[in-house]
Amino acid sequence: QTREHALLAYTLGVKQLICAVNKMDSTSPQYSESRYNEIRKEVSTYIKKIGYNPVSVPFMPISGWVGDNMLEESSNMPWFKC
């Protein structure tokens, strides 16, 4: 689904993206920095193939269910600074 959305956005002429890495509360262990980095690397590789510059795409780890990093910085992910 992420790949389809990125390709569609590029096809429609969207110039700027932000990538929210959701469900960080569901990683093992919870709020895993290594899992976030793994996803970030994989998505960066794909969006580069589409035509985006991954250096200019901000990534943010979030938990929509818990609300982490949605409106305020999360104490559950001290390794991430906005």
Phi, psi and omega in degrees: 000319178300316181296317179297317180294318180295316179295317178298316179300315180295317179299324180277000175090015177292124185267331183238140178233158164227138182247113176264118178271100187273171176065033178296338177286349182257001180285166178236110359288167180302143175058042184286119178295321181295322177293318176302313181296324177297314179294317180301316180296315181296314181292321179300317178300316182291314183292335175293319178297326180289323181138356177276155174266108184298338178294330182266003179260113178286138176248144181217125176281131181221167166228105179295326182292314182273334181095011181295130179061020178276309180242332181225158176301143182264134175285348178281347180229066182295343179285347179252127176242131180292000000 
